[in-house]
């Protein structure tokens, strides 16, 4: 028994060192969709190792370091161009500041006021990023959104102003495109990790213990348009080594559609003779006879990408970005990842 326990501990330590989940980490979520999937994931990532808020400074060099060694600030980074300023860990940590570029502090992308600074969310690294003090202050506790008319903009293009997203018109903060998916997946994590208490939180982005409709649509779009990056994968691995939990929507981006997408509660039946899958640019419809039924290819938001008539066992897919897609054949719906 001792040898078995020792081998288990060695295996877990090896997985932590390599930045991957232990074998079987997501087993309880296998084959699920909709609320059962969300509940299973919450149980998997719940009970993480929590730290004091003051300790986060020491973790940022592991979680948010640029390849050149500087602080990876999503509010000042300028992908493809010169950064307006760079921060050095420790040396440029805020205290006092007055201008953009003075120092970096700890940005709760999911503002503390929304959850009353309660533990352990207040120090959960999955939604806390090192960012410029001034930009952090300009954002405050505003919801994220799509800005219409701009009333303030940071040096890297992070904007603040009235929202022009359907369903919400108050002031919002809009990060640059390169980090919209990162922040969306942070929010999906928060809704899942803290699903048992979200109903007690207060924000214009929340309703009935989850994201409200306009916020869901916005973040689903950001998730689809800005896929998981190497930065996110590395950050997920680093936080796992610290907190011993992961953001499942970085490991499995398709689970966003399974929980919040247009067919979130879909349970695909193994008894259905029609099998739908994708490979090498082709959509395969196998196990049943083509009968001219309409075939609709949709993105993760439920928008039609292409329509076909089911007259062949294989259909040619259009060029597709990485991600999860839905295929509807008559009344059947399946998910594919080309």
N, C-alpha and C positions, 0 to 999 in steps of 0.2 A: 504493500500500500504506500509506504514511504517513497519507494522508487517511482511509482506511478505519479504521486504528487510532485516529486522532484522533476520528472520529465515534463509534466504539465507546466510547471513554473518556468522551466527552461524554454519551452515552446512559446509561452506568452512573452517572455523577455526578448526572445529573438524576433517575434513579430513586431514588438514595440520598437526595437532597434531599427528594423527595416522599414518602419512606418506603414505597415499593413495591418488590417484587422486580423485577429486570431482566426484560425480555421473555425468555421461555423458561426462566426459573429452575427451574420444576418439570417441564420437558418430559420428563426421563428417568423420571419417575414416572407419566406419563400411561398410563391404562388398566390399571394394575397393582393387585394385591390381595395380602393375606397377606404372607408373608416377602419375596417379590420387591419389593413396595412399600416395606417397611421398609428393605430393603437399598438401594434406589434413593434413598430420602430420606436415609439416612445418608450416602451418597456426595455428595449435594447440600449438606448442612449441615456436613459434616466440614471440618476444616482452617480453622476460623474464625480471625480475628485475635484472638490471646490477649493479655491484659494482666496486669500484676502485681496481686496481690490488693490491695495498698495503693492502687492507682489507682481502685478501685471507688467510693470516696467521691466522687470528682470526677464520676463518671458518673450518680450517683443523681438530681441535679437534672434530667437529661434523661429518665431512665427512670421515675422514681417521684415525680413532682411532682403534687400535687393541683391542681385548678383554682384554688384560693385561694393557691397558692404554697408551702404547707407540705409536709412529707414525707408521702407516701402509705404509711402503715404498716398493713399488712393485719391486724396483731394489736391495733391500737387503734382503727381506723376503725369508725365506727358509722353505717352507711347509714340514712338516714331520721331520724337523731336527732343529738343533740349529742355530739361527741367528748369523751372523758374528759380528753384532753390533746392538744396538737399540738406537733410538732417543727419547728424551723427548721434548714434545711440549714447545716452547718458549725458554727453556734453550739451546737447540741444534740447534736453527735456525741460518742459515748462515748469517753472514759475511764472514770472511776470512777462507780459508781452503786450505789444500795441500794434504791430504791423504783421501782415502776412509774411511768412518766412522767418519769424523770430524764433519759434520753437514748436515742438510737437507735444500733444497731450493724448489722452485716452478718449476716443470717440465711441460712445455707445450708438452704433448704427440703429439699434432699437432703443430709443431714449429711455433713461431711467424713470422719468416722470410717468411713463405709460404703465410701469409695473411697480411703482412706489419703491424703487431701489431695493427690492427684496432679494434675499439670498435664495439660491446661488446665482440667479440670473445676472446680478449686478457685477459679477466678476467672470462671467462665462465668455471665454476668449472667442467663441465662434461668432459673436456679434460685436466684438470690441476691436477697434483698429487704431494704430497710432496715426494721428492726423494733425495737420497744422492747427494751432490754437485759434487763430482768427477765423479760419473757414469753419472749424467746429462750432465756434460761437455764432457765426452767421446762420449755420444750419439750425442750431439750438435743438428744440424738440419737434421741429416741423416733420410732417410725413414726407416720404419720398414720393416723387411724382414727375409728371411731364410739364415743364414750365412753358407758359404761353409768352406773355410779355415779361422780359427780364428786368428785375429791379436791383440785382446785384450779381456779379460773376467773379469767381476766383481766377487766379492767374493760369490755372490749367483748364478752365472752362466749366467748373462746377457752378451751377446756377441756382438762384432763388427767385421766386416770383409766383404769380397766380397760376394755378393749374388750368390746363385746357384739356385734361383727360376726362372722357365721359364719366359722369357720376360724381365729380368732385371739382370745385372751383376755388377753394381757399388756397392760401400760400403754401408752396411746397419747395423742396430742395431736389434738384436733379443732378446726379453725378454724371461724369462723362461716360460714354458708351462702353468703354473698356471694363468698367466695374459694375455695370448694372446687373449683370448676371450673378456676380459675386454676392452683391447685396440681396438680390432676390433669394438666392439659396440660403443666405443667413436668416432671412425671414421665414422661409419654409422650415428651417431647422428650429427656430424659436416656437413656431406653431406646433411642432411635433414634440420637441423636448419638454415643453411646458404646457402641453395640451390639457392637463388636469386643472390648471389654474388660470388659463388665458381668459376665461369668462369673468374673472375678477379684475382684469386689466382694462385700461381706458385709453383709446386712441381712435382718431377718425379713420384709421385703416382696419379697425377690428369690429366684429359684430358676432354675437352668439357663440363666443368661444373660439373664433377663428378669424381669418382675414375676411373682410366684407367683399362684396362683388367687385367694386371698382378696383380695389387693391389687388384682388386675386387676378383680375384680367391684366392689370399693369405688370405685376411681377411675373406672371406666366409669359408675357411677351418679352420681358427683359431676360428671363431664363432661356427662352428659345433663341433670341437674337444674339446673346453673348454666352456661348457654350463654356463649359468647364475648361479652365486654363491650367497650365503647368503650375502657375503660382498658387492656384487654389488647391491642387493636389498636394503640393509640398506643404502648404499651410495646414491642410487637413491632417496630414501625417504628423506634423510637428505638434499640433494641439492634442492629437491622440496620445503622443508620448507624454504629455503633461497632464491632461484631464482624464485620460483613459476612456474617452468616448469619441465618436466621429460624427461628421455631418453626412448622413446617408444620401443626401441629394447631390453631393459631390461624387461619392462612390457610385451611385446609381441615379443619374439625372432623369432616367425614364420614370422614376417613381413620383416625380412632380405631377406628371400627367395622370398617373394611376390614382393619385389622391385628389388633385384639384382640377383635373382636366374634364372635358365634356363627357367622357365615358368612365368617370372615376369609380363607379360601383360595378363595373363590368366584371362578370365572372365567366371566363371562357370555358366552355364545356368540352371535356375530352371525348364525349360521345358524339360530337358533331363530325360527320365524315369529311367535311371540307377543312383542309389545313391551309393556312395562309402564312407565307413567309417570304423573305426577300434575300436575294443573293446575287452578287455580281451584276447589279443593275437591272435585275429582273424581279418581277413580282410573281410568285408561284401560287397557284390555286389548285391544290392537289386533293384527290380523294373523292371528287364529285364531278358530274358531267357539266361542262359549260352550257348554259341555256339562255345567254343573252341578257342576264340580269345586270342592272347597272352596278358598276364598281366605282367607288369614290375614294380617292386618296386624300387624306387630310393631314394638316400639321397638328402639333400638340395643342393648339388653341381651337381646333375644330374647323379651321378654314380650309376650303377645298383647294387642293393643289392641282389635281387632274381627275377627270372622269373618263371611264372606259365602259365598253359593253363586254360582258364576260363571254367571249366567243373562243378563247384559247386558254390552255392550261398555264401559259406564261404571258405576262404583259410587260412591256418595256417601261421602266421607271424613268422619269425625267431626272436631270441632275439635281441632287438633294444635298442640303447641308447636313452635317451630323446631327443626330437627335432621334426622338421618338416620333413616329407617324402612326396614324390610324387608317385602317382600311375597312370600308363598309361594303359588304356584298349583300344586297337585299336587306334583311334584318340582322345579319350577322355583323359583328364588329371585332376586329383583331388589331393588335399593336405590332408594329414592326420597327426594327432599327436597321435601316439599309447600311 
